[in-house]
Amino acid sequence: MSSPGKNESPAVRQRVELRDVTLRDGLQLVREFLPTERKLAVLRGLVACNFTEIELTSFVPPKVIPQFADAADVVHAADVPPSVCLSVLVPNLKGAKLALEAGVGKINFVLSASEAHNLANVQKTTDQSLADFQMIATEVRAREDGSDIRLSAGIATSFGCTIQGPVAEERVVEIAARLVEAGAQEILIADTVGYGNPVEVNRLAGRVADVVGNVPLVGHFHDTRGLGLANIVAALDAGIGKFDVALGGLGGCPFAPSASGNVNAEDCIFMLESMGHPTGIDLEKLAEVRKQLELWLPQEQFTGSISRAGLPKTFQPA
């Protein structure tokens, strides 16, 4: 098969959806509280960049993650076009009820395949968290607007855990099947601590896809050890068409030592567009949003090769 000529773009391939998680995962380890008004300014900037889904905040106890003490205020003040989905993360039934009271349209529930990580994160076993999700699904269905609220379920530590160590693939597959049976409309597999490699990611993504049927899959990878982008390509080859990214690679898990760094949004968009996968995201506008956030968070470490080197002159978006 011949390769594209010097000035030719690669053939347009499958569109890839990117969900921005800067305002949730990206901020959860940030020591300085980012005021509500500035969070909303970041939101407006991300919307202008054409993201179709943005994870806005998390309903967790403020004493655990003070950054999200204004979760309800952020949700109430968020004003976006109908084409943009705003989702929030919840770890339990109480968080889900608070999210529903705030009027969210999509709930992202998360539990851990690692028993030790789930206990550290929410003080419950994984099976207890599965029961929590069942109660959340029941709560949503009981509401008059329940049919308009989407339920996503994420499986953290799908590829291993800094506390427990290995996590069996069979356990991740079993959890995915049980979440779908309980009512999940989307399943996310997460490499919370950056343990996964492309071979493992491709294999597990395929196995999970086999048991969830038509339920969409999302990939959430951390670039802790430099394999984030490679793992996205491996997941893409396995059929996953949606991924989480964060501005400047911000983020990490407060309950997993050294689990820093989401996949960098700018680098991921550049890679996918270069490969011929349209994302619809405006990279130039995104660079401006990043610059503003860097000014507001001077103590945080922002990463990214595109930010450092710029776009090549030969770059043509898909």
VENGIBEL-V610616 format. One record per helix or strand. SS is the DSSP state (a for helix, b for strand). FROM is the first residue (numbers start at 1). TO is the last residue. Records with the same first field share a line. If there is no record, write none. Layout:
BEGIN
SS=FROM-TO, FROM-TO
END
This chain:
BEGIN
b=17-20, 53-59, 85-90, 106-112, 150-156, 161-161, 165-165, 186-191, 216-222, 242-246, 252-252, 260-260, 262-262, 264-264
a=22-26, 36-48, 66-68, 71-77, 93-102, 115-122, 126-142, 146-148, 169-182, 198-212, 228-237, 247-249, 265-275, 283-296, 305-309
END
